[in-house]
Amino acid sequence: MPIKWSAVKVSEAVDKVEQQVLLASQFITEAKAKAKEAKKIDNLPQYMEQRLNSLIDQLNRMENIQRAIESIRQDIPDGAIAEEKAKSQYGNQQSLV
């Protein structure tokens, strides 16, 4: 049964998302390092350390984005992109045969 949505468009959209995530990745890594450094401040109250730990946990969740991207790619049916690209080479006009 043919799919009704465009596997190519989904793949291209995910590629664009991944490009942005890769750009953000370096900044997220730096932010985690700075938050960890902030935890070393002398006489830091425990509640502030807890807040910084929460911040670090949130920053670590960003690592799940790459897994989500891979999950989307895996859910695209095998061969759907190639089949769609092959069909588009011949135009959108339906065959009379």
ChimeraX commands (.cxc) that place a marker at each C-alpha (Angstrom):
marker #1 position 0.00,0.00,0.00 radius 0.5
marker #1 position 1.55,3.33,-1.05 radius 0.5
marker #1 position 2.06,6.00,1.56 radius 0.5
marker #1 position 0.06,9.23,1.24 radius 0.5
marker #1 position 2.66,11.53,2.74 radius 0.5
marker #1 position 5.99,12.54,1.28 radius 0.5
marker #1 position 8.90,10.56,2.71 radius 0.5
marker #1 position 11.28,12.88,0.86 radius 0.5
marker #1 position 9.81,15.99,2.48 radius 0.5
marker #1 position 9.96,14.40,5.93 radius 0.5
marker #1 position 13.58,13.38,5.35 radius 0.5
marker #1 position 14.52,16.86,4.13 radius 0.5
marker #1 position 12.75,18.51,7.08 radius 0.5
marker #1 position 14.56,16.25,9.56 radius 0.5
marker #1 position 17.87,17.07,7.83 radius 0.5
marker #1 position 17.19,20.78,8.41 radius 0.5
marker #1 position 16.31,20.16,12.06 radius 0.5
marker #1 position 19.48,18.14,12.51 radius 0.5
marker #1 position 21.59,20.93,11.01 radius 0.5
marker #1 position 20.20,23.36,13.59 radius 0.5
marker #1 position 20.69,20.87,16.42 radius 0.5
marker #1 position 24.32,20.41,15.41 radius 0.5
marker #1 position 24.81,24.17,15.50 radius 0.5
marker #1 position 23.29,24.33,18.99 radius 0.5
marker #1 position 25.22,21.32,20.26 radius 0.5
marker #1 position 28.45,23.23,20.86 radius 0.5
marker #1 position 26.61,25.93,22.82 radius 0.5
marker #1 position 24.77,23.34,24.92 radius 0.5
marker #1 position 28.07,21.63,25.76 radius 0.5
marker #1 position 29.53,24.97,26.82 radius 0.5
marker #1 position 26.45,25.80,28.89 radius 0.5
marker #1 position 26.73,22.47,30.75 radius 0.5
marker #1 position 30.39,23.13,31.51 radius 0.5
marker #1 position 29.58,26.60,32.85 radius 0.5
marker #1 position 26.74,25.27,35.00 radius 0.5
marker #1 position 29.04,22.60,36.44 radius 0.5
marker #1 position 31.62,25.28,37.16 radius 0.5
marker #1 position 28.97,27.37,38.92 radius 0.5
marker #1 position 28.34,24.47,41.30 radius 0.5
marker #1 position 31.92,24.94,42.56 radius 0.5
marker #1 position 31.24,28.44,43.89 radius 0.5
marker #1 position 32.31,28.69,47.53 radius 0.5
marker #1 position 29.58,28.51,50.14 radius 0.5
marker #1 position 26.90,27.79,47.54 radius 0.5
marker #1 position 23.60,27.09,49.31 radius 0.5
marker #1 position 22.16,23.63,48.75 radius 0.5
marker #1 position 19.01,25.00,47.13 radius 0.5
marker #1 position 21.17,26.78,44.53 radius 0.5
marker #1 position 23.13,23.61,43.88 radius 0.5
marker #1 position 19.83,21.80,43.36 radius 0.5
marker #1 position 18.76,24.46,40.86 radius 0.5
marker #1 position 22.04,24.10,39.00 radius 0.5
marker #1 position 21.64,20.31,38.98 radius 0.5
marker #1 position 18.17,20.79,37.51 radius 0.5
marker #1 position 19.62,23.06,34.84 radius 0.5
marker #1 position 22.30,20.49,33.99 radius 0.5
marker #1 position 19.63,17.77,33.77 radius 0.5
marker #1 position 17.65,19.91,31.34 radius 0.5
marker #1 position 20.74,20.52,29.24 radius 0.5
marker #1 position 21.44,16.78,29.22 radius 0.5
marker #1 position 17.98,16.19,27.79 radius 0.5
marker #1 position 19.12,17.95,24.66 radius 0.5
marker #1 position 21.09,14.80,23.89 radius 0.5
marker #1 position 17.77,13.02,23.39 radius 0.5
marker #1 position 17.08,15.15,20.33 radius 0.5
marker #1 position 19.55,13.20,18.20 radius 0.5
marker #1 position 17.86,9.95,19.22 radius 0.5
marker #1 position 14.48,11.44,18.26 radius 0.5
marker #1 position 15.85,12.42,14.85 radius 0.5
marker #1 position 17.17,8.90,14.29 radius 0.5
marker #1 position 13.81,7.48,15.37 radius 0.5
marker #1 position 12.03,9.57,12.73 radius 0.5
marker #1 position 14.45,8.39,10.06 radius 0.5
marker #1 position 13.96,4.76,11.07 radius 0.5
marker #1 position 10.18,5.13,10.83 radius 0.5
marker #1 position 10.34,6.14,7.18 radius 0.5
marker #1 position 9.53,2.94,5.31 radius 0.5
marker #1 position 12.50,1.26,3.62 radius 0.5
marker #1 position 12.79,2.31,0.02 radius 0.5
marker #1 position 10.11,5.01,0.28 radius 0.5
marker #1 position 12.51,7.86,-0.38 radius 0.5
marker #1 position 14.14,6.16,-3.37 radius 0.5
marker #1 position 10.74,5.20,-4.79 radius 0.5
marker #1 position 9.40,8.72,-4.41 radius 0.5
marker #1 position 12.49,10.23,-6.03 radius 0.5
marker #1 position 12.25,7.76,-8.91 radius 0.5
marker #1 position 8.61,8.70,-9.49 radius 0.5
marker #1 position 9.39,12.41,-9.45 radius 0.5
marker #1 position 11.97,11.97,-12.22 radius 0.5
marker #1 position 9.15,11.22,-14.63 radius 0.5
marker #1 position 6.92,14.09,-13.53 radius 0.5
marker #1 position 3.58,14.14,-11.77 radius 0.5
marker #1 position 1.48,13.10,-14.74 radius 0.5
marker #1 position -0.22,9.75,-14.27 radius 0.5
marker #1 position 0.30,6.96,-16.72 radius 0.5
marker #1 position -2.56,5.91,-18.98 radius 0.5
marker #1 position -1.45,2.29,-18.89 radius 0.5
marker link #1:1,2 radius 0.2
marker link #1:2,3 radius 0.2
marker link #1:3,4 radius 0.2
marker link #1:4,5 radius 0.2
marker link #1:5,6 radius 0.2
marker link #1:6,7 radius 0.2
marker link #1:7,8 radius 0.2
marker link #1:8,9 radius 0.2
marker link #1:9,10 radius 0.2
marker link #1:10,11 radius 0.2
marker link #1:11,12 radius 0.2
marker link #1:12,13 radius 0.2
marker link #1:13,14 radius 0.2
marker link #1:14,15 radius 0.2
marker link #1:15,16 radius 0.2
marker link #1:16,17 radius 0.2
marker link #1:17,18 radius 0.2
marker link #1:18,19 radius 0.2
marker link #1:19,20 radius 0.2
marker link #1:20,21 radius 0.2
marker link #1:21,22 radius 0.2
marker link #1:22,23 radius 0.2
marker link #1:23,24 radius 0.2
marker link #1:24,25 radius 0.2
marker link #1:25,26 radius 0.2
marker link #1:26,27 radius 0.2
marker link #1:27,28 radius 0.2
marker link #1:28,29 radius 0.2
marker link #1:29,30 radius 0.2
marker link #1:30,31 radius 0.2
marker link #1:31,32 radius 0.2
marker link #1:32,33 radius 0.2
marker link #1:33,34 radius 0.2
marker link #1:34,35 radius 0.2
marker link #1:35,36 radius 0.2
marker link #1:36,37 radius 0.2
marker link #1:37,38 radius 0.2
marker link #1:38,39 radius 0.2
marker link #1:39,40 radius 0.2
marker link #1:40,41 radius 0.2
marker link #1:41,42 radius 0.2
marker link #1:42,43 radius 0.2
marker link #1:43,44 radius 0.2
marker link #1:44,45 radius 0.2
marker link #1:45,46 radius 0.2
marker link #1:46,47 radius 0.2
marker link #1:47,48 radius 0.2
marker link #1:48,49 radius 0.2
marker link #1:49,50 radius 0.2
marker link #1:50,51 radius 0.2
marker link #1:51,52 radius 0.2
marker link #1:52,53 radius 0.2
marker link #1:53,54 radius 0.2
marker link #1:54,55 radius 0.2
marker link #1:55,56 radius 0.2
marker link #1:56,57 radius 0.2
marker link #1:57,58 radius 0.2
marker link #1:58,59 radius 0.2
marker link #1:59,60 radius 0.2
marker link #1:60,61 radius 0.2
marker link #1:61,62 radius 0.2
marker link #1:62,63 radius 0.2
marker link #1:63,64 radius 0.2
marker link #1:64,65 radius 0.2
marker link #1:65,66 radius 0.2
marker link #1:66,67 radius 0.2
marker link #1:67,68 radius 0.2
marker link #1:68,69 radius 0.2
marker link #1:69,70 radius 0.2
marker link #1:70,71 radius 0.2
marker link #1:71,72 radius 0.2
marker link #1:72,73 radius 0.2
marker link #1:73,74 radius 0.2
marker link #1:74,75 radius 0.2
marker link #1:75,76 radius 0.2
marker link #1:76,77 radius 0.2
marker link #1:77,78 radius 0.2
marker link #1:78,79 radius 0.2
marker link #1:79,80 radius 0.2
marker link #1:80,81 radius 0.2
marker link #1:81,82 radius 0.2
marker link #1:82,83 radius 0.2
marker link #1:83,84 radius 0.2
marker link #1:84,85 radius 0.2
marker link #1:85,86 radius 0.2
marker link #1:86,87 radius 0.2
marker link #1:87,88 radius 0.2
marker link #1:88,89 radius 0.2
marker link #1:89,90 radius 0.2
marker link #1:90,91 radius 0.2
marker link #1:91,92 radius 0.2
marker link #1:92,93 radius 0.2
marker link #1:93,94 radius 0.2
marker link #1:94,95 radius 0.2
marker link #1:95,96 radius 0.2
marker link #1:96,97 radius 0.2
view
